[in-house]
Amino acid sequence: VFCPQQEERRVRANDREYNEKFQYASNCIMTSKYNIVTFLPVNLFEQFQEVANTYFLFLLILQLIPQISSLSWFTTIVPLALVLSITAVKDATDDYFRHKSDNQVNNRQSQVLIRGSLQNEKWMNVRVGDIIKLENNQFVAADLLLLSSSEPHGLCYIETAELDGESNMKVRQSVSVTSALGDPNNLALFDGEVVCEPPNNKLDRFCGTLYWRDKKYTLTNQNMLLRGCVLRNTEACYGLVIFAGPDTKLMQNSGRTKFKRTSIDRLMNTLVLWIFGFLVCMGVILAVGNAVWEREVGSLFQSYLPWDPPVDNFLFSAFLSFWSYVIILNTVVPISLYVSVEVIRLGHSYFINWDQQMFCSQCNTPAEARTTTLNEELGQVEYIFSDKTGTLTQNIMSFNKCSINGKTYVKMYFQRLDFTPFNPLADPNFCFYDDTLLESVKVGDTHTHKFFRLLSLCHTVMSEEKSEGELFYKAQSPDEGALVTAARNFGFVFRSRTPGTITTTEMGRPVTYTLLAILDFNNIRKRMSVIVRNPEGRICLYCKGADTVLLERLHPCNQELMNITSDHLNEYAADGLRTLALAYRDLSEDEWEAWSESHRCADKAASCREDRLAAAYEQIEQDMMLLGATAIEDKLQEGVPETIAVLSLANIKIWVLTGDKQETAVNIGYSCKMLTDDMTEVFIISGHTVQSVRQELGSVCLSLNGTGGGGKQLQCPPPSPPPPPSNLMDNISGEFALVINGHSLAHALEADMETEFVSTACACKAVICCRVTPLQKAQVVELIKKHKKAVTLAIGDGANDVSMIKSAHIGVGISGQEGIQAVLASDYSFSQFRFLQRLLLVHGRWSYLRMCRFLCYFFYKNFAFTMVHFWFGFFCGFSAQTVYDQYFITLYNIVYTSLPVLAMGIFDQDVPDQRSLEYPKLYEPGQLNLLFNKREFFICIAQGIYTSVVLFFVPCAVLSNATQSTGVPLADYQTFAVTTATTLVIVVSVQIALDTGFWTVINHVFVWGSLGLYFTIMFALHSQTLFKIFPNQFHFVGSAQSTLLQPVVWLTIALATAICIVPVLAFRFLKVDLKPQLSDTVRKHTR
Amino acid sequence: MGKVKGKSGPLARRPDNSAFKQQRLPAWSPMLTATTVLPFFYLMALICMLLGVWLLLTVQSTQEIKLDYTEAGTCDMCFEKRKNVSNAAQICTCTVVFPIKKALKGDVFFYYGLQNFHQNLRRYMDSRDDAQMVGRKTNLKNPSSYCEPFMKDPNGLPIAPCGAVANSIFNDTFTLTYHGSSGPSIPVPLLRKGITWYTDKNVKYRNPKNDNMTLAQVFEGTARPLYWQKPVYELDLLDPTNNGFINDDLIIWMREAAFPNFKKLYGVLYRAKQPFTKGLPAGNYTINISYNFPVQYFRGRKEVVLTTLTWFGGQNHFLPIAYLVTSCLILLIAIILTVVWWKFGKNGKRLEE
């Protein structure tokens, strides 16, 4: 049931009558689209929303009008039915599985509290307002408000892998008043009312209020258990159903992603429109011809063939003839085009999935083409936008260096530290090399202790202790895990946490801290803090965060330490490490009380809650004392520099968009060979204001031109009018790189500066954008899409890359450490950055090549096939008589000529895969769109028309005078039809043989098989048996035999084939000989 | 889509290492190189040349005599007469005299030809009922609606054979007479049977099954086509087995021509008796024509053709000439390609570029 736009949702616990008033959706989900009755009409309706299908339906209707019908209805209905039924079968199977999974899900059992007792109910019978009981490892049935749990403090743990792909456990807590309602009897009496936001798809946000016993309690996402989660480490819990079935956040998120189309698709649509235009022109020419003929000749022929009743003059006859010719000539755009394109793409997708060389054995992940419609665009990529962390790097963090109170501890010795004698709880996998740090811990240096205490307290990691001393940390980000593990090894072991406490073992002594507040991390704050009370009762705030934000909030007395630490931080960043600064602040009881009050207010605020909370956090994170800094190493993935080198040789521009700080980003740039010391200059733009950014861009532009010298110069600011984006600075000598900061980028992306930014950035060989937000990543991609008309590819691994992945032409997800959100949003996924070169240079290149060859040939063969009717029109009084047998017309595209071209479209290779990687320049034709464009299209059409001329006039000239060896003339219609059709099939088969560059067994089988099939089917259709059953349908009886036994016919076929093929062959030979493409040369050398 | 196999372990999801899945199927990758293309072109030119010459020589040995009789001889009278529809029923015969200077040796085939008669119009070609002509009783009395307006006669009787094709049958008849340099005139015997496709005569056209009934009885209740003088069962008065739908002239007419100018076989010289055992001797001939078929409505012409055959049919100059021309063009292209290859492309480009 669909409610009108809800303003808010009201749910009263244990009160079905009250809740039913609102007609909330039940918990029954239906992802299936059809049932047995509605399948046929609904599916057909959907299919006919495709323009192509509707067009063919229109043709079919035209064919049912006897005055127009120039072809039997089955010439259209057979292919149409074939296409429709294949799609319908696919839809039906998909839907069957959806039904099955729906049924399975809807029939899962859950325990519902009804009238004070727990009853087993199917999921689909759960209603909004019901209280249900969940047990450990059960799936959450609906979006629940957690009321109470078996664990202390109303805590429970959930795993959200199905929801957002993150596999770490998360903790949820009930509102304190309800957590006391332990047993079913109390819960049955619970009659609180929840007022909350209407259903939405925001997974990390929930806003509501619980009214119970005249009191208000604020509800947040922290109190919610969302459908799709699994309860873990919790014996049981009770929850109140807030959103059910289709209203749940899981279902609200399952919307379809935006449908992407390739540039070939768009070109194809344009061309198909042109062809329709061409079709109409042909129809008009022939209709005019018909008018003239009917007036001049047909009128004299009336006694032999009077006009059909509704026709009374030549104009009307011409009008009908127009439609008749539209029917006949429609095969220039056959229905099978779209199906074949899909089949080919599907084949290419399978090849990507099957590629062993894109299989990562460490993580047991094969590459996956999640979208099957974009493959050929992989061969045309010009810009790659890459995330850094987890994409270029492994996202496996190791605690590498640290600076404590102005002393830096770095790797100096090659002896790995052994922690076990010192600390039985140490993680044996942890590596650190500087034993002075361990010494410092052992002697009890206060700062060092504080430093590690901070690391052991200030985080959101969950621990799992399977047996005494066997600790497992589950961290939301690998950085945190690395830091907590470091603290653990240095004697500050985080053991467990509850919402109110954190238990650690400090130097072998168990300590429990009272957790007063967690000031959460987010992308704007870029820091997190905890406020804890130690067993002695002292309150302390521990904060860790990005140095830029943290160093601003220090107490002034830290100035000296800050300078030293900053130097260390810069040093670390220059080594490509990820840095964090640590600080603490001792709080007095009064300060804490005052702040905690203001925090409570902010927390309860109904409006702008988040802003007010942020302000409250800001208030307390002041005047902190600097402790030091950490540096975490994130190693480059295997093969990254090589991949980047190969891709830039292929003329693909790589932009790195990262949230890291500038120094880290630049350093990674160097280590992955994007930036090199040979570069003329690396420009850095880091202005904070519009003016300074403009100025910096201007100076970059000047120095670009300064070294460029001569020729076309880039227009420098003030640009009025702004330089056109096509202003490619191809005559700039030297290599440049551009590094731009997030805050500068925000200005550069503004409307008045973006063209300048694009032209400057595109003149540089490498571009690195650091400190960018997810939104900016998407904006940069959109900018290039808008100004460069180039194919873009975005690659990333984290949730922050999703927007970029979605907005680029092609999104690639790296399945790595950071959940699977990026993968879910992506079109292709694999687990190593280096597979990108194979995806683009091998699979993409082949896909593009194959698709282009396929399209060229496909248009050629259909023009050759169809245009014969046009020429025949001049001889048959423009009466829309077809040249071929109607069965030939029906089967030509779906049987006689489909398989060889499909085989070519799926299997063809011009050069072997190793060669495409060795010669990255081979990728260029795709970027320049050389293999299939309007020019190539016209060449194909011209070749098709030339072939049709030969196909018609050679048999016409030969047969009109020829006779069989028995004296019977060969100029009868059926002989002519069979001769032309056979010639056509042979000519297009020879042509596909010429086009095929890679003859596998399958190609041989298909090419020879299609020819064999043609003759077999023709003989069958012209057989006596069929004729005896349907004399009117199979009146070609005996034609095949009688025609193909004639030597003249074979001489005609040979002649026509030679005339069709020789010019093509000569032309191609000249092309290969005089203007060889790189692929030709490589191919020659490969042999 | 990665196929999950029953196996487990770190490589459980590794794709199969089959040549097909890894796109490493053994394959032949041909290339257009000078060593393959140029010899191929020369070979093609040679083959075409040989074929052309051979065909030309063969064609030279055939003879053909064409005679447009639309207004020739005494036929101009009949031509005028047929202009008027009201005279359609009147018989008109005329004679055309022509010489044969050089004897036609071997089998001689006699064709009639029509020009500007469109048997290939779509509605014309559709206007027939093959089910009726194959002898189906239901269709005999109830012909296909495609035959309109030649489906039923004004009295409502079904027409057999129905449709525009049958209705417009060519109904001139010819008798050829030989006037030797000495001796009396001898009528030239023509075989008027066995001149159709085998399948047409034996499969496609059948008379309705008649159990001890004459053809006339079988066709009772049907009308003859409007333009016909005789009913279908009286087409050949001399040979009762050549009547009804299996009449050779009807069958030949029903095989529609692809182009507006066409010829159809009328008969073959019967060579059993002198002086025709070796073909048609030189001398004067007359054709007596029963001039029935009007052509002036559609500005058509009528002709008779006498020809001898070779293994590949009648006189056909286009094919050998086309082969010769093609051969010359291929040769020309081949020479150009050779020159171009020799001068510019011989060394090819180096890979290092």
HADDOCK unambig.tbl for C-alpha pairs under 7 A between the chains (distance, minus, plus):
assign (segid A and resid 297 and name CA) (segid B and resid 298 and name CA) 6.62 0.50 0.50
assign (segid A and resid 300 and name CA) (segid B and resid 297 and name CA) 5.49 0.50 0.50
assign (segid A and resid 300 and name CA) (segid B and resid 298 and name CA) 4.94 0.50 0.50
assign (segid A and resid 301 and name CA) (segid B and resid 297 and name CA) 6.89 0.50 0.50
assign (segid A and resid 301 and name CA) (segid B and resid 298 and name CA) 5.64 0.50 0.50
assign (segid A and resid 304 and name CA) (segid B and resid 164 and name CA) 6.36 0.50 0.50
assign (segid A and resid 304 and name CA) (segid B and resid 168 and name CA) 6.04 0.50 0.50
assign (segid A and resid 305 and name CA) (segid B and resid 124 and name CA) 6.46 0.50 0.50
assign (segid A and resid 305 and name CA) (segid B and resid 164 and name CA) 6.26 0.50 0.50
assign (segid A and resid 351 and name CA) (segid B and resid 21 and name CA) 6.23 0.50 0.50
assign (segid A and resid 353 and name CA) (segid B and resid 1 and name CA) 6.85 0.50 0.50
assign (segid A and resid 353 and name CA) (segid B and resid 2 and name CA) 5.82 0.50 0.50
assign (segid A and resid 354 and name CA) (segid B and resid 15 and name CA) 5.05 0.50 0.50
assign (segid A and resid 354 and name CA) (segid B and resid 21 and name CA) 5.76 0.50 0.50
assign (segid A and resid 354 and name CA) (segid B and resid 22 and name CA) 6.73 0.50 0.50
assign (segid A and resid 355 and name CA) (segid B and resid 15 and name CA) 6.58 0.50 0.50
assign (segid A and resid 355 and name CA) (segid B and resid 22 and name CA) 5.74 0.50 0.50
assign (segid A and resid 356 and name CA) (segid B and resid 14 and name CA) 6.68 0.50 0.50
assign (segid A and resid 356 and name CA) (segid B and resid 15 and name CA) 5.68 0.50 0.50
assign (segid A and resid 356 and name CA) (segid B and resid 17 and name CA) 6.96 0.50 0.50
assign (segid A and resid 359 and name CA) (segid B and resid 14 and name CA) 6.40 0.50 0.50
assign (segid A and resid 361 and name CA) (segid B and resid 10 and name CA) 6.53 0.50 0.50
assign (segid A and resid 361 and name CA) (segid B and resid 11 and name CA) 6.04 0.50 0.50
assign (segid A and resid 364 and name CA) (segid B and resid 10 and name CA) 5.54 0.50 0.50
assign (segid A and resid 364 and name CA) (segid B and resid 11 and name CA) 5.69 0.50 0.50
assign (segid A and resid 364 and name CA) (segid B and resid 12 and name CA) 6.97 0.50 0.50
assign (segid A and resid 364 and name CA) (segid B and resid 13 and name CA) 6.09 0.50 0.50
assign (segid A and resid 364 and name CA) (segid B and resid 14 and name CA) 6.94 0.50 0.50
assign (segid A and resid 365 and name CA) (segid B and resid 13 and name CA) 6.64 0.50 0.50
assign (segid A and resid 366 and name CA) (segid B and resid 2 and name CA) 6.95 0.50 0.50
assign (segid A and resid 366 and name CA) (segid B and resid 13 and name CA) 6.68 0.50 0.50
assign (segid A and resid 366 and name CA) (segid B and resid 14 and name CA) 6.31 0.50 0.50
assign (segid A and resid 368 and name CA) (segid B and resid 1 and name CA) 6.87 0.50 0.50
assign (segid A and resid 368 and name CA) (segid B and resid 2 and name CA) 6.84 0.50 0.50
assign (segid A and resid 875 and name CA) (segid B and resid 259 and name CA) 6.29 0.50 0.50
assign (segid A and resid 875 and name CA) (segid B and resid 260 and name CA) 6.91 0.50 0.50
assign (segid A and resid 876 and name CA) (segid B and resid 118 and name CA) 6.71 0.50 0.50
assign (segid A and resid 876 and name CA) (segid B and resid 120 and name CA) 5.42 0.50 0.50
assign (segid A and resid 876 and name CA) (segid B and resid 121 and name CA) 5.36 0.50 0.50
assign (segid A and resid 876 and name CA) (segid B and resid 259 and name CA) 6.98 0.50 0.50
assign (segid A and resid 877 and name CA) (segid B and resid 121 and name CA) 6.49 0.50 0.50
assign (segid A and resid 879 and name CA) (segid B and resid 121 and name CA) 5.56 0.50 0.50
assign (segid A and resid 879 and name CA) (segid B and resid 122 and name CA) 5.48 0.50 0.50
assign (segid A and resid 880 and name CA) (segid B and resid 122 and name CA) 6.25 0.50 0.50
assign (segid A and resid 881 and name CA) (segid B and resid 121 and name CA) 6.29 0.50 0.50
assign (segid A and resid 881 and name CA) (segid B and resid 122 and name CA) 4.55 0.50 0.50
assign (segid A and resid 957 and name CA) (segid B and resid 318 and name CA) 6.91 0.50 0.50
assign (segid A and resid 958 and name CA) (segid B and resid 318 and name CA) 6.11 0.50 0.50
assign (segid A and resid 958 and name CA) (segid B and resid 319 and name CA) 5.99 0.50 0.50
assign (segid A and resid 960 and name CA) (segid B and resid 262 and name CA) 6.98 0.50 0.50
assign (segid A and resid 961 and name CA) (segid B and resid 316 and name CA) 5.88 0.50 0.50
assign (segid A and resid 962 and name CA) (segid B and resid 313 and name CA) 6.14 0.50 0.50
assign (segid A and resid 962 and name CA) (segid B and resid 314 and name CA) 5.75 0.50 0.50
assign (segid A and resid 962 and name CA) (segid B and resid 315 and name CA) 6.95 0.50 0.50
assign (segid A and resid 962 and name CA) (segid B and resid 316 and name CA) 5.81 0.50 0.50
assign (segid A and resid 963 and name CA) (segid B and resid 313 and name CA) 4.70 0.50 0.50
assign (segid A and resid 963 and name CA) (segid B and resid 314 and name CA) 5.37 0.50 0.50
assign (segid A and resid 964 and name CA) (segid B and resid 312 and name CA) 6.75 0.50 0.50
assign (segid A and resid 964 and name CA) (segid B and resid 313 and name CA) 4.98 0.50 0.50
assign (segid A and resid 965 and name CA) (segid B and resid 309 and name CA) 6.95 0.50 0.50
assign (segid A and resid 965 and name CA) (segid B and resid 310 and name CA) 6.90 0.50 0.50
assign (segid A and resid 965 and name CA) (segid B and resid 311 and name CA) 5.66 0.50 0.50
assign (segid A and resid 965 and name CA) (segid B and resid 312 and name CA) 5.43 0.50 0.50
assign (segid A and resid 965 and name CA) (segid B and resid 313 and name CA) 4.37 0.50 0.50
assign (segid A and resid 967 and name CA) (segid B and resid 109 and name CA) 6.64 0.50 0.50
assign (segid A and resid 967 and name CA) (segid B and resid 313 and name CA) 6.31 0.50 0.50
assign (segid A and resid 967 and name CA) (segid B and resid 314 and name CA) 6.90 0.50 0.50
assign (segid A and resid 968 and name CA) (segid B and resid 195 and name CA) 6.90 0.50 0.50
assign (segid A and resid 968 and name CA) (segid B and resid 196 and name CA) 6.98 0.50 0.50
assign (segid A and resid 968 and name CA) (segid B and resid 265 and name CA) 6.14 0.50 0.50
assign (segid A and resid 969 and name CA) (segid B and resid 264 and name CA) 6.37 0.50 0.50
assign (segid A and resid 971 and name CA) (segid B and resid 257 and name CA) 5.75 0.50 0.50
assign (segid A and resid 971 and name CA) (segid B and resid 258 and name CA) 5.78 0.50 0.50
assign (segid A and resid 971 and name CA) (segid B and resid 262 and name CA) 6.96 0.50 0.50
assign (segid A and resid 972 and name CA) (segid B and resid 255 and name CA) 6.34 0.50 0.50
assign (segid A and resid 972 and name CA) (segid B and resid 256 and name CA) 5.57 0.50 0.50
assign (segid A and resid 972 and name CA) (segid B and resid 257 and name CA) 3.96 0.50 0.50
assign (segid A and resid 972 and name CA) (segid B and resid 258 and name CA) 4.94 0.50 0.50
assign (segid A and resid 973 and name CA) (segid B and resid 256 and name CA) 5.84 0.50 0.50
assign (segid A and resid 973 and name CA) (segid B and resid 257 and name CA) 5.13 0.50 0.50
assign (segid A and resid 973 and name CA) (segid B and resid 258 and name CA) 3.97 0.50 0.50
assign (segid A and resid 976 and name CA) (segid B and resid 258 and name CA) 6.73 0.50 0.50
assign (segid A and resid 997 and name CA) (segid B and resid 29 and name CA) 5.28 0.50 0.50
assign (segid A and resid 997 and name CA) (segid B and resid 30 and name CA) 6.31 0.50 0.50
assign (segid A and resid 998 and name CA) (segid B and resid 27 and name CA) 5.86 0.50 0.50
assign (segid A and resid 998 and name CA) (segid B and resid 28 and name CA) 5.75 0.50 0.50
assign (segid A and resid 998 and name CA) (segid B and resid 29 and name CA) 4.65 0.50 0.50
assign (segid A and resid 999 and name CA) (segid B and resid 27 and name CA) 4.96 0.50 0.50
assign (segid A and resid 999 and name CA) (segid B and resid 28 and name CA) 4.85 0.50 0.50
assign (segid A and resid 999 and name CA) (segid B and resid 29 and name CA) 6.04 0.50 0.50
assign (segid A and resid 1000 and name CA) (segid B and resid 25 and name CA) 6.34 0.50 0.50
assign (segid A and resid 1000 and name CA) (segid B and resid 26 and name CA) 6.19 0.50 0.50
assign (segid A and resid 1000 and name CA) (segid B and resid 27 and name CA) 4.39 0.50 0.50
assign (segid A and resid 1000 and name CA) (segid B and resid 28 and name CA) 6.63 0.50 0.50
assign (segid A and resid 1031 and name CA) (segid B and resid 130 and name CA) 5.61 0.50 0.50
assign (segid A and resid 1031 and name CA) (segid B and resid 131 and name CA) 5.12 0.50 0.50
assign (segid A and resid 1032 and name CA) (segid B and resid 129 and name CA) 6.66 0.50 0.50
assign (segid A and resid 1032 and name CA) (segid B and resid 130 and name CA) 5.21 0.50 0.50
assign (segid A and resid 1032 and name CA) (segid B and resid 131 and name CA) 5.79 0.50 0.50
assign (segid A and resid 1035 and name CA) (segid B and resid 130 and name CA) 6.97 0.50 0.50
assign (segid A and resid 1038 and name CA) (segid B and resid 199 and name CA) 5.69 0.50 0.50
assign (segid A and resid 1047 and name CA) (segid B and resid 312 and name CA) 6.05 0.50 0.50
assign (segid A and resid 1048 and name CA) (segid B and resid 312 and name CA) 5.80 0.50 0.50
assign (segid A and resid 1055 and name CA) (segid B and resid 323 and name CA) 6.91 0.50 0.50
assign (segid A and resid 1069 and name CA) (segid B and resid 32 and name CA) 5.78 0.50 0.50
assign (segid A and resid 1073 and name CA) (segid B and resid 341 and name CA) 6.86 0.50 0.50
assign (segid A and resid 1073 and name CA) (segid B and resid 345 and name CA) 5.16 0.50 0.50
assign (segid A and resid 1073 and name CA) (segid B and resid 348 and name CA) 6.70 0.50 0.50
assign (segid A and resid 1074 and name CA) (segid B and resid 344 and name CA) 6.84 0.50 0.50
assign (segid A and resid 1074 and name CA) (segid B and resid 345 and name CA) 5.37 0.50 0.50
assign (segid A and resid 1081 and name CA) (segid B and resid 351 and name CA) 6.10 0.50 0.50
assign (segid A and resid 1082 and name CA) (segid B and resid 351 and name CA) 6.66 0.50 0.50
